[in-house]
Amino acid sequence: MIAFIDDHRGELGVEPICKHLPIAPSTYYDHLAKRADPDLRSDRARRDVVNAVSKLAHLAELKVTHPCDEQAGSRGVFI
């Protein structure tokens, strides 16, 4: 919904769009503020971002191989 409002707010306005969607204008503006300034996010939300980045970094270290690849290492992830 946020992306839809972002895409159409210039031509329609936020409030008229929100009248037809299950989102309050204040919720939309709160989301924009948190997107612009991550320090406004809750501790939980900031922790979730850190955990997601950590998991992505770990996955980037793994070697992705095919099961038929004879050179697959012990850290390989089979697809």
N, CA, C and O atoms as CSV, one atom per row, in Angstrom:
chain,resi,resn,atom,element,x,y,z
A,1,MET,N,N,0.812,-1.192,0.000
A,1,MET,CA,C,0.000,0.000,0.000
A,1,MET,C,C,0.857,1.257,0.000
A,1,MET,O,O,0.535,2.241,-0.666
A,2,ILE,N,N,1.943,1.214,0.748
A,2,ILE,CA,C,2.820,2.383,0.822
A,2,ILE,C,C,3.356,2.710,-0.568
A,2,ILE,O,O,3.378,3.872,-0.972
A,3,ALA,N,N,3.788,1.685,-1.297
A,3,ALA,CA,C,4.316,1.902,-2.643
A,3,ALA,C,C,3.244,2.475,-3.567
A,3,ALA,O,O,3.529,3.350,-4.385
A,4,PHE,N,N,2.021,1.987,-3.439
A,4,PHE,CA,C,0.926,2.505,-4.263
A,4,PHE,C,C,0.689,3.981,-3.970
A,4,PHE,O,O,0.534,4.786,-4.888
A,5,ILE,N,N,0.663,4.329,-2.695
A,5,ILE,CA,C,0.469,5.728,-2.320
A,5,ILE,C,C,1.635,6.572,-2.833
A,5,ILE,O,O,1.425,7.665,-3.359
A,6,ASP,N,N,2.858,6.073,-2.684
A,6,ASP,CA,C,4.026,6.786,-3.207
A,6,ASP,C,C,3.872,7.071,-4.700
A,6,ASP,O,O,4.160,8.174,-5.166
A,7,ASP,N,N,3.415,6.066,-5.442
A,7,ASP,CA,C,3.309,6.188,-6.893
A,7,ASP,C,C,2.223,7.167,-7.341
A,7,ASP,O,O,2.342,7.784,-8.400
A,8,HIS,N,N,1.172,7.312,-6.543
A,8,HIS,CA,C,0.009,8.077,-7.000
A,8,HIS,C,C,-0.306,9.324,-6.186
A,8,HIS,O,O,-1.268,10.027,-6.497
A,9,ARG,N,N,0.465,9.612,-5.167
A,9,ARG,CA,C,0.128,10.739,-4.308
A,9,ARG,C,C,0.245,12.080,-5.015
A,9,ARG,O,O,-0.470,13.018,-4.663
A,10,GLY,N,N,1.123,12.195,-5.998
A,10,GLY,CA,C,1.283,13.444,-6.725
A,10,GLY,C,C,0.050,13.830,-7.512
A,10,GLY,O,O,-0.297,15.009,-7.595
A,11,GLU,N,N,-0.615,12.840,-8.092
A,11,GLU,CA,C,-1.792,13.131,-8.910
A,11,GLU,C,C,-3.101,13.077,-8.133
A,11,GLU,O,O,-4.059,13.762,-8.490
A,12,LEU,N,N,-3.154,12.270,-7.075
A,12,LEU,CA,C,-4.412,12.089,-6.346
A,12,LEU,C,C,-4.410,12.667,-4.943
A,12,LEU,O,O,-5.460,13.047,-4.425
A,13,GLY,N,N,-3.234,12.736,-4.320
A,13,GLY,CA,C,-3.146,13.177,-2.930
A,13,GLY,C,C,-3.221,12.004,-1.975
A,13,GLY,O,O,-3.860,10.994,-2.269
A,14,VAL,N,N,-2.571,12.139,-0.839
A,14,VAL,CA,C,-2.505,11.048,0.137
A,14,VAL,C,C,-3.864,10.789,0.786
A,14,VAL,O,O,-4.314,9.644,0.846
A,15,GLU,N,N,-4.508,11.826,1.264
A,15,GLU,CA,C,-5.772,11.649,1.984
A,15,GLU,C,C,-6.853,10.995,1.125
A,15,GLU,O,O,-7.506,10.063,1.592
A,16,PRO,N,N,-7.070,11.452,-0.129
A,16,PRO,CA,C,-8.091,10.772,-0.945
A,16,PRO,C,C,-7.771,9.294,-1.206
A,16,PRO,O,O,-8.679,8.464,-1.243
A,17,ILE,N,N,-6.503,8.967,-1.385
A,17,ILE,CA,C,-6.129,7.562,-1.588
A,17,ILE,C,C,-6.417,6.762,-0.331
A,17,ILE,O,O,-6.966,5.663,-0.400
A,18,CYS,N,N,-6.045,7.315,0.823
A,18,CYS,CA,C,-6.226,6.593,2.092
A,18,CYS,C,C,-7.694,6.372,2.434
A,18,CYS,O,O,-8.016,5.437,3.168
A,19,LYS,N,N,-8.586,7.206,1.923
A,19,LYS,CA,C,-10.024,6.997,2.161
A,19,LYS,C,C,-10.497,5.682,1.561
A,19,LYS,O,O,-11.463,5.086,2.037
A,20,HIS,N,N,-9.807,5.230,0.505
A,20,HIS,CA,C,-10.222,4.013,-0.182
A,20,HIS,C,C,-9.363,2.805,0.167
A,20,HIS,O,O,-9.625,1.699,-0.305
A,21,LEU,N,N,-8.349,3.008,0.983
A,21,LEU,CA,C,-7.491,1.914,1.416
A,21,LEU,C,C,-7.555,1.781,2.941
A,21,LEU,O,O,-7.864,2.751,3.633
A,22,PRO,N,N,-7.267,0.600,3.461
A,22,PRO,CA,C,-7.301,0.432,4.918
A,22,PRO,C,C,-6.016,0.946,5.589
A,22,PRO,O,O,-5.331,0.197,6.287
A,23,ILE,N,N,-5.699,2.228,5.368
A,23,ILE,CA,C,-4.528,2.832,5.991
A,23,ILE,C,C,-4.836,4.296,6.267
A,23,ILE,O,O,-5.370,5.002,5.411
A,24,ALA,N,N,-4.498,4.738,7.456
A,24,ALA,CA,C,-4.714,6.134,7.823
A,24,ALA,C,C,-3.587,6.989,7.244
A,24,ALA,O,O,-2.452,6.523,7.147
A,25,PRO,N,N,-3.880,8.228,6.859
A,25,PRO,CA,C,-2.812,9.101,6.368
A,25,PRO,C,C,-1.670,9.243,7.375
A,25,PRO,O,O,-0.503,9.314,6.991
A,26,SER,N,N,-2.009,9.282,8.656
A,26,SER,CA,C,-0.958,9.419,9.676
A,26,SER,C,C,-0.013,8.227,9.669
A,26,SER,O,O,1.183,8.382,9.913
A,27,THR,N,N,-0.540,7.035,9.390
A,27,THR,CA,C,0.299,5.840,9.303
A,27,THR,C,C,1.253,5.951,8.120
A,27,THR,O,O,2.427,5.593,8.220
A,28,TYR,N,N,0.740,6.446,7.009
A,28,TYR,CA,C,1.588,6.636,5.828
A,28,TYR,C,C,2.707,7.632,6.130
A,28,TYR,O,O,3.872,7.374,5.830
A,29,TYR,N,N,2.348,8.762,6.719
A,29,TYR,CA,C,3.353,9.779,7.022
A,29,TYR,C,C,4.357,9.286,8.070
A,29,TYR,O,O,5.535,9.638,8.013
A,30,ASP,N,N,3.897,8.480,9.019
A,30,ASP,CA,C,4.797,7.892,10.009
A,30,ASP,C,C,5.804,6.972,9.319
A,30,ASP,O,O,6.989,6.972,9.653
A,31,HIS,N,N,5.324,6.196,8.365
A,31,HIS,CA,C,6.215,5.308,7.609
A,31,HIS,C,C,7.264,6.122,6.844
A,31,HIS,O,O,8.441,5.761,6.827
A,32,LEU,N,N,6.837,7.212,6.218
A,32,LEU,CA,C,7.785,8.060,5.488
A,32,LEU,C,C,8.846,8.629,6.420
A,32,LEU,O,O,10.026,8.669,6.072
A,33,ALA,N,N,8.433,9.065,7.594
A,33,ALA,CA,C,9.383,9.633,8.559
A,33,ALA,C,C,10.406,8.593,8.990
A,33,ALA,O,O,11.592,8.899,9.105
A,34,LYS,N,N,9.957,7.368,9.228
A,34,LYS,CA,C,10.870,6.301,9.650
A,34,LYS,C,C,11.785,5.860,8.519
A,34,LYS,O,O,12.917,5.441,8.758
A,35,ARG,N,N,11.294,5.955,7.289
A,35,ARG,CA,C,12.133,5.615,6.140
A,35,ARG,C,C,13.233,6.666,5.966
A,35,ARG,O,O,14.361,6.337,5.601
A,36,ALA,N,N,12.894,7.931,6.229
A,36,ALA,CA,C,13.860,9.020,6.093
A,36,ALA,C,C,14.864,9.044,7.245
A,36,ALA,O,O,16.029,9.392,7.050
A,37,ASP,N,N,14.411,8.672,8.452
A,37,ASP,CA,C,15.274,8.718,9.634
A,37,ASP,C,C,15.140,7.406,10.405
A,37,ASP,O,O,14.246,7.285,11.242
A,38,PRO,N,N,16.000,6.426,10.147
A,38,PRO,CA,C,15.895,5.115,10.798
A,38,PRO,C,C,15.958,5.169,12.326
A,38,PRO,O,O,15.523,4.228,12.989
A,39,ASP,N,N,16.487,6.248,12.891
A,39,ASP,CA,C,16.536,6.357,14.353
A,39,ASP,C,C,15.140,6.459,14.963
A,39,ASP,O,O,14.980,6.242,16.164
A,40,LEU,N,N,14.136,6.780,14.164
A,40,LEU,CA,C,12.763,6.861,14.660
A,40,LEU,C,C,12.123,5.480,14.801
A,40,LEU,O,O,11.074,5.342,15.430
A,41,ARG,N,N,12.749,4.462,14.219
A,41,ARG,CA,C,12.206,3.111,14.303
A,41,ARG,C,C,12.356,2.570,15.719
A,41,ARG,O,O,13.204,3.026,16.486
A,42,SER,N,N,11.523,1.594,16.052
A,42,SER,CA,C,11.600,0.971,17.366
A,42,SER,C,C,12.887,0.152,17.472
A,42,SER,O,O,13.519,-0.178,16.469
A,43,ASP,N,N,13.252,-0.162,18.704
A,43,ASP,CA,C,14.445,-0.995,18.921
A,43,ASP,C,C,14.298,-2.330,18.200
A,43,ASP,O,O,15.255,-2.835,17.614
A,44,ARG,N,N,13.102,-2.895,18.246
A,44,ARG,CA,C,12.841,-4.183,17.594
A,44,ARG,C,C,13.048,-4.080,16.090
A,44,ARG,O,O,13.672,-4.954,15.489
A,45,ALA,N,N,12.533,-3.024,15.483
A,45,ALA,CA,C,12.666,-2.853,14.034
A,45,ALA,C,C,14.134,-2.693,13.642
A,45,ALA,O,O,14.571,-3.249,12.635
A,46,ARG,N,N,14.889,-1.944,14.425
A,46,ARG,CA,C,16.316,-1.775,14.129
A,46,ARG,C,C,17.066,-3.087,14.293
A,46,ARG,O,O,17.952,-3.402,13.500
A,47,ARG,N,N,16.712,-3.857,15.326
A,47,ARG,CA,C,17.339,-5.155,15.553
A,47,ARG,C,C,17.018,-6.114,14.402
A,47,ARG,O,O,17.881,-6.878,13.971
A,48,ASP,N,N,15.782,-6.074,13.907
A,48,ASP,CA,C,15.393,-6.938,12.792
A,48,ASP,C,C,16.229,-6.641,11.546
A,48,ASP,O,O,16.615,-7.558,10.822
A,49,VAL,N,N,16.505,-5.366,11.301
A,49,VAL,CA,C,17.324,-4.984,10.144
A,49,VAL,C,C,18.740,-5.518,10.317
A,49,VAL,O,O,19.318,-6.062,9.376
A,50,VAL,N,N,19.296,-5.367,11.502
A,50,VAL,CA,C,20.655,-5.855,11.767
A,50,VAL,C,C,20.711,-7.369,11.580
A,50,VAL,O,O,21.659,-7.883,10.987
A,51,ASN,N,N,19.712,-8.083,12.077
A,51,ASN,CA,C,19.691,-9.542,11.939
A,51,ASN,C,C,19.575,-9.959,10.480
A,51,ASN,O,O,20.238,-10.905,10.055
A,52,ALA,N,N,18.742,-9.269,9.705
A,52,ALA,CA,C,18.578,-9.602,8.290
A,52,ALA,C,C,19.873,-9.366,7.525
A,52,ALA,O,O,20.253,-10.184,6.687
A,53,VAL,N,N,20.551,-8.265,7.801
A,53,VAL,CA,C,21.818,-7.974,7.131
A,53,VAL,C,C,22.862,-9.017,7.514
A,53,VAL,O,O,23.645,-9.452,6.670
A,54,SER,N,N,22.874,-9.413,8.767
A,54,SER,CA,C,23.816,-10.427,9.227
A,54,SER,C,C,23.577,-11.753,8.510
A,54,SER,O,O,24.532,-12.414,8.100
A,55,LYS,N,N,22.324,-12.146,8.357
A,55,LYS,CA,C,22.005,-13.396,7.660
A,55,LYS,C,C,22.414,-13.315,6.195
A,55,LYS,O,O,22.943,-14.283,5.649
A,56,LEU,N,N,22.177,-12.184,5.557
A,56,LEU,CA,C,22.572,-12.029,4.159
A,56,LEU,C,C,24.089,-12.113,4.004
A,56,LEU,O,O,24.592,-12.712,3.054
A,57,ALA,N,N,24.805,-11.512,4.941
A,57,ALA,CA,C,26.268,-11.570,4.889
A,57,ALA,C,C,26.743,-13.008,5.030
A,57,ALA,O,O,27.672,-13.427,4.340
A,58,HIS,N,N,26.113,-13.763,5.917
A,58,HIS,CA,C,26.479,-15.170,6.102
A,58,HIS,C,C,26.188,-15.967,4.831
A,58,HIS,O,O,27.013,-16.778,4.410
A,59,LEU,N,N,25.030,-15.746,4.221
A,59,LEU,CA,C,24.684,-16.467,2.997
A,59,LEU,C,C,25.637,-16.123,1.856
A,59,LEU,O,O,25.934,-16.970,1.013
A,60,ALA,N,N,26.112,-14.891,1.829
A,60,ALA,CA,C,27.034,-14.476,0.775
A,60,ALA,C,C,28.364,-15.222,0.879
A,60,ALA,O,O,29.077,-15.367,-0.114
A,61,GLU,N,N,28.694,-15.688,2.065
A,61,GLU,CA,C,29.946,-16.425,2.267
A,61,GLU,C,C,29.852,-17.875,1.792
A,61,GLU,O,O,30.874,-18.506,1.526
A,62,LEU,N,N,28.640,-18.401,1.686
A,62,LEU,CA,C,28.471,-19.799,1.308
A,62,LEU,C,C,28.650,-19.972,-0.198
A,62,LEU,O,O,28.322,-19.084,-0.984
A,63,LYS,N,N,29.167,-21.108,-0.572
A,63,LYS,CA,C,29.354,-21.426,-1.981
A,63,LYS,C,C,28.118,-22.177,-2.462
A,63,LYS,O,O,27.770,-23.222,-1.910
A,64,VAL,N,N,27.470,-21.661,-3.464
A,64,VAL,CA,C,26.280,-22.319,-4.003
A,64,VAL,C,C,26.714,-23.227,-5.136
A,64,VAL,O,O,27.360,-22.793,-6.090
A,65,THR,N,N,26.350,-24.496,-5.015
A,65,THR,CA,C,26.777,-25.477,-6.014
A,65,THR,C,C,25.611,-26.358,-6.412
A,65,THR,O,O,24.575,-26.387,-5.747
A,66,HIS,N,N,25.792,-27.053,-7.477
A,66,HIS,CA,C,24.805,-28.025,-7.947
A,66,HIS,C,C,25.176,-29.378,-7.347
A,66,HIS,O,O,26.363,-29.659,-7.185
A,67,PRO,N,N,24.198,-30.231,-7.009
A,67,PRO,CA,C,24.505,-31.527,-6.385
A,67,PRO,C,C,25.438,-32.408,-7.216
A,67,PRO,O,O,26.154,-33.239,-6.656
A,68,CYS,N,N,25.445,-32.245,-8.523
A,68,CYS,CA,C,26.299,-33.066,-9.381
A,68,CYS,C,C,27.719,-32.528,-9.487
A,68,CYS,O,O,28.578,-33.162,-10.100
A,69,ASP,N,N,27.970,-31.381,-8.902
A,69,ASP,CA,C,29.294,-30.784,-8.954
A,69,ASP,C,C,30.226,-31.559,-8.026
A,69,ASP,O,O,30.023,-31.574,-6.812
A,70,GLU,N,N,31.246,-32.202,-8.594
A,70,GLU,CA,C,32.158,-33.019,-7.805
A,70,GLU,C,C,33.057,-32.180,-6.892
A,70,GLU,O,O,33.618,-32.703,-5.929
A,71,GLN,N,N,33.194,-30.925,-7.178
A,71,GLN,CA,C,34.091,-30.075,-6.392
A,71,GLN,C,C,33.353,-29.336,-5.281
A,71,GLN,O,O,33.906,-28.398,-4.706
A,72,ALA,N,N,32.141,-29.724,-4.968
A,72,ALA,CA,C,31.382,-29.039,-3.918
A,72,ALA,C,C,32.099,-29.182,-2.591
A,72,ALA,O,O,32.418,-30.292,-2.163
A,73,GLY,N,N,32.347,-28.072,-1.951
A,73,GLY,CA,C,33.028,-28.079,-0.665
A,73,GLY,C,C,32.082,-28.416,0.468
A,73,GLY,O,O,30.872,-28.518,0.266
A,74,SER,N,N,32.625,-28.588,1.649
A,74,SER,CA,C,31.803,-28.932,2.796
A,74,SER,C,C,30.877,-27.792,3.190
A,74,SER,O,O,29.852,-28.023,3.832
A,75,ARG,N,N,31.229,-26.541,2.808
A,75,ARG,CA,C,30.368,-25.402,3.132
A,75,ARG,C,C,29.409,-25.095,2.001
A,75,ARG,O,O,28.712,-24.081,2.047
A,76,GLY,N,N,29.356,-25.941,0.993
A,76,GLY,CA,C,28.503,-25.675,-0.160
A,76,GLY,C,C,27.026,-25.807,0.181
A,76,GLY,O,O,26.648,-26.587,1.055
A,77,VAL,N,N,26.218,-25.058,-0.499
A,77,VAL,CA,C,24.777,-25.138,-0.368
A,77,VAL,C,C,24.275,-25.719,-1.672
A,77,VAL,O,O,24.498,-25.142,-2.736
A,78,PHE,N,N,23.601,-26.850,-1.605
A,78,PHE,CA,C,23.143,-27.502,-2.811
A,78,PHE,C,C,21.808,-26.934,-3.257
A,78,PHE,O,O,20.917,-26.685,-2.446
A,79,ILE,N,N,21.688,-26.734,-4.572
A,79,ILE,CA,C,20.421,-26.258,-5.129
A,79,ILE,C,C,19.820,-27.309,-6.005
A,79,ILE,O,O,18.747,-27.101,-6.571
